[in-house]
Amino acid sequence: MEDRKPYRIKTITELHRLGGYDKPHHPLISILNLEGLANNTDITTVLFDFYVVSMKRGCDKLFYGQQKYDFDEGMMGFLAPGQILRGEDNGVPHNLSGWMLFIHPDFLWNTSLAKKIKQYEYFGYNTNEALFLSDKEEAVINGIIENIRNEYSSNIDKFSQDIIISSLETLLNYAERFYERQFITRKIINHNILSRLEDVLAERINSEDLLLKGLPSVNEIADILNMSSKYLSSLLKQLTGQTTQQLIHEKLIEKAKEKLSTSELSVSEIAYQLGFEHPQSFSKLFKSKTNQSPLDFRQSFN
């Protein structure tokens, strides 16, 4: 199917009009129920100029790569301004329910969330890295959403923005907590990812490709594993306490120790074989990870 240029939505008012909703109560923040979403447009790819937080139920399935994801349970997704949302060509599913929260960046000016919202890494996760909620967790999130909706749809006064910002921050903090729970409870899937990561690193570091391509980057590893680099990093922090980059370096140092202890290659030759253009960079990394220079490590075996 031919890719379509995404339709850019700049304002909350335009969003309401396209979705077939009444005019918004507030020009910079809105919560829309998906049950009433009108299918009166052929737009399937959208780029928003605002933050989007969604809770969805009722999508029969989502395919990402070769894996199928069930949407029978409550599922949250997060988009930052400028990210693209892709829908289905056959329109809105008839059994879709839930809500979408839209927050224009202008609403956050001069508030505690103006900078902090960029620290929530899940705004950079992919569709398949959504947050799956238990019934209890979903009730907590829905309660916060109703508080926000009630506040902005009432008479706006000087306290309104602070109250809404406080609720938004609570919502985002709960989402961060629930993501950490998800990393722990989805152990089988997550440990399979860790196993695949180990295999990918071992294959690359032990192959001649290392001479040609150099060290694998975090983005390259994430692409091979079909996930975003931010989600992979968050997952690994929970499973291993290390970032993706730290794990790459750990495997590299293991290989370096093997070569230093079992071969007559010089440090410069080993550095070159491991993908380093400059031996000094290899020696610096090795010492930072082992508290020994490569030569000191080799001499400890003699």
C-alpha positions in Angstrom: 0.0 0.0 0.0 1.3 3.4 -0.9 2.4 5.6 2.1 0.3 8.7 2.5 1.6 12.0 3.7 0.4 12.5 7.3 -2.3 15.1 8.0 -1.0 17.6 10.4 -3.4 18.8 13.1 -2.3 22.0 14.8 -5.1 23.0 17.1 -7.6 21.4 19.5 -10.4 23.1 17.7 -9.4 21.5 14.4 -9.1 18.1 16.1 -12.7 18.4 17.4 -14.0 19.4 13.9 -12.3 16.5 12.1 -13.5 14.0 14.7 -17.1 15.2 14.6 -17.1 16.5 18.1 -18.6 19.6 19.7 -16.4 22.7 20.1 -13.8 22.2 22.9 -14.3 23.6 26.4 -10.7 24.7 26.5 -8.4 25.7 23.5 -5.3 23.9 24.8 -6.5 20.7 26.5 -9.2 18.1 25.7 -10.4 14.6 26.5 -12.4 12.8 23.8 -14.3 9.6 24.2 -13.6 7.1 21.5 -17.0 5.6 21.6 -18.4 8.7 19.9 -15.6 9.0 17.3 -17.2 9.8 13.9 -15.8 8.0 10.9 -16.4 10.9 8.5 -12.9 11.3 7.1 -10.5 9.2 5.0 -7.5 10.5 7.0 -5.6 7.5 8.3 -2.2 9.0 9.1 -2.1 12.0 11.5 0.7 14.1 12.9 -0.3 16.1 16.1 1.2 19.3 17.3 0.4 18.2 20.9 1.0 15.5 23.4 -1.4 12.6 23.2 -2.3 10.1 26.0 -4.8 7.4 25.1 -6.6 4.5 26.7 -8.1 2.0 24.3 -10.2 -1.1 24.4 -11.8 -3.1 21.6 -9.2 -3.2 18.9 -9.2 -6.8 17.8 -5.5 -7.0 17.1 -2.4 -5.0 16.2 0.4 -6.5 14.2 3.9 -5.3 14.8 6.5 -7.3 12.9 5.3 -10.9 13.2 3.8 -10.5 16.7 0.1 -10.1 17.5 -1.0 -7.9 20.4 -4.4 -8.3 22.0 -6.3 -5.1 23.0 -8.9 -6.8 25.1 -7.4 -5.3 28.2 -6.9 -1.6 28.8 -4.0 -0.3 26.9 -2.3 3.1 27.2 -0.3 4.8 24.5 1.7 8.0 24.5 2.7 10.4 21.7 4.9 13.5 21.8 4.3 16.5 19.4 5.5 15.7 15.9 5.0 11.9 16.2 2.7 10.1 13.8 -0.4 8.1 14.6 -1.4 5.5 11.9 -4.9 4.2 11.8 -6.6 1.4 9.8 -7.7 2.0 6.2 -11.0 0.2 6.9 -12.1 2.9 9.4 -12.7 3.0 13.1 -13.4 -0.4 14.7 -17.1 -0.6 15.7 -16.3 -1.9 19.2 -13.6 0.7 20.0 -13.9 2.3 23.4 -11.8 4.5 25.7 -10.5 8.1 25.5 -7.7 10.3 24.2 -6.2 13.2 26.1 -4.7 16.0 24.0 -2.4 18.6 25.6 -1.0 21.4 23.6 2.6 22.4 24.7 1.4 26.0 25.2 -0.8 24.8 28.1 2.4 23.7 30.0 4.3 27.0 29.7 5.6 28.3 33.1 4.5 25.2 34.9 6.4 22.3 36.5 5.6 20.1 33.6 7.1 22.3 30.9 10.5 20.6 31.1 9.6 17.5 33.2 7.3 16.1 30.6 10.2 15.5 28.3 11.8 13.2 30.9 9.1 10.6 30.6 10.7 8.2 28.2 7.5 6.4 27.2 6.6 9.3 25.0 9.3 7.9 22.7 8.0 4.3 22.8 6.6 2.5 19.7 3.0 1.3 19.3 3.9 -2.3 20.2 5.4 -1.0 23.5 2.1 0.2 24.9 1.2 0.0 28.6 -1.2 -2.8 29.4 -3.2 -2.2 32.6 -4.9 -4.3 35.2 -8.5 -3.4 36.1 -7.3 -1.7 39.3 -4.7 0.3 37.4 -7.2 1.3 34.8 -9.6 2.5 37.4 -6.9 4.7 38.9 -6.1 6.3 35.5 -9.7 6.8 34.6 -10.3 8.5 37.9 -7.6 11.0 37.2 -8.9 11.6 33.7 -12.4 12.4 35.1 -10.9 14.9 37.5 -9.1 16.7 34.6 -12.2 16.6 32.4 -14.4 18.1 35.2 -11.9 20.8 35.9 -11.4 22.1 32.4 -15.1 21.8 31.5 -16.1 23.9 34.6 -15.8 27.6 34.9 -12.1 28.4 34.4 -10.5 30.5 37.2 -7.0 31.3 38.4 -6.7 27.9 40.1 -7.7 25.8 37.1 -4.4 25.4 35.3 -2.5 24.5 38.5 -5.0 21.9 39.5 -5.0 20.3 36.0 -1.2 20.4 35.8 -1.1 18.6 39.2 -3.5 15.9 37.9 -1.5 15.5 34.7 1.7 15.0 36.7 0.0 12.4 38.8 -1.2 10.6 35.7 2.2 10.6 34.1 3.9 9.4 37.4 1.4 6.5 37.7 2.1 5.6 34.0 5.8 5.4 34.8 5.1 3.2 37.9 2.9 0.9 35.8 5.5 0.6 33.1 8.0 -0.5 35.7 5.5 -3.1 36.9 5.0 -4.3 33.3 8.7 -4.8 32.8 8.7 -7.1 35.8 5.4 -9.0 35.2 5.9 -9.7 31.5 9.0 -11.8 32.4 8.8 -14.4 29.7 8.6 -11.8 26.9 11.2 -9.6 28.4 13.7 -12.3 29.1 13.3 -13.6 25.5 14.2 -10.0 24.4 17.3 -10.2 26.7 18.3 -13.5 25.3 17.9 -12.2 21.7 20.0 -9.2 22.7 22.7 -11.5 24.0 22.7 -13.5 20.7 22.8 -10.3 18.6 25.8 -8.9 20.5 27.7 -12.2 20.5 27.2 -12.7 16.8 28.4 -9.2 15.9 31.3 -9.1 18.3 32.5 -12.6 17.2 32.2 -11.9 13.5 34.5 -10.2 11.0 31.7 -7.6 10.5 33.1 -5.9 13.5 36.2 -4.9 11.4 34.0 -3.5 8.7 31.0 -2.0 10.6 32.5 -1.2 14.0 30.7 -1.5 17.2 26.9 -1.9 17.0 25.0 1.3 18.0 22.1 1.4 20.4 19.7 2.3 17.6 21.0 -0.5 15.4 20.5 -3.1 18.2 17.0 -1.7 18.9 16.1 -1.9 15.2 17.1 -5.6 15.0 15.0 -6.3 18.1 12.0 -4.4 16.6 11.7 -1.9 19.3 12.5 1.7 20.1 15.9 2.5 21.7 14.2 4.2 24.6 12.0 1.2 25.4 15.0 -1.2 25.2 17.0 1.0 27.5 14.1 1.2 30.0 13.6 -2.5 29.9 17.3 -3.3 30.4 17.5 -1.0 33.3 14.8 -3.0 35.1 16.2 -6.4 34.1 19.9 -5.8 34.4 20.5 -2.4 36.0 22.4 -1.4 32.9 21.7 0.6 29.8 22.0 -0.8 26.3 25.3 1.0 25.8 26.7 -0.4 29.0 25.7 -4.0 27.9 27.4 -3.5 24.5 30.6 -2.4 26.3 30.4 -5.3 28.8 30.3 -7.8 26.0 33.1 -6.0 24.2 35.3 -6.1 27.3 34.6 -9.8 27.7 35.9 -10.4 24.2 38.9 -8.1 24.8 39.8 -10.1 27.9 39.6 -13.3 25.9 42.0 -12.0 23.2 44.4 -10.5 25.8 44.7 -13.7 27.7 44.8 -16.3 24.9 46.6 -14.6 22.0 49.9 -12.9 21.2 48.2 -10.0 19.4 49.3 -6.5 20.4 46.9 -4.2 22.2 46.7 -2.1 19.0 45.8 -5.2 16.9 43.1 -6.2 19.4 41.7 -2.7 19.4 41.5 -2.8 15.6 39.8 -6.2 15.5 37.2 -5.0 18.0 36.3 -2.1 15.8 38.3 0.7 17.4 39.9 3.2 15.0 42.2 4.5 17.8 43.9 2.1 20.3 43.8 4.9 22.9 40.0 4.8 22.8 40.0 1.0 23.4 42.5 1.3 26.3 40.5 4.1 27.9 37.3 2.1 27.8 39.0 -1.0 29.0 40.5 0.8 32.0 37.2 2.5 32.9 35.5 -0.9 33.0 38.2 -3.0 34.7 40.4 -0.5 36.6 43.3 -2.0 34.7 45.0 -1.1 31.5 45.0 -3.9 28.8 48.7 -4.5 29.3 48.3 -4.8 33.1 45.4 -7.3 32.6 47.6 -9.4 30.2 50.6 -9.3 32.6 48.4 -10.7 35.4 48.2 -14.0 33.4 52.0 -14.3 33.1 
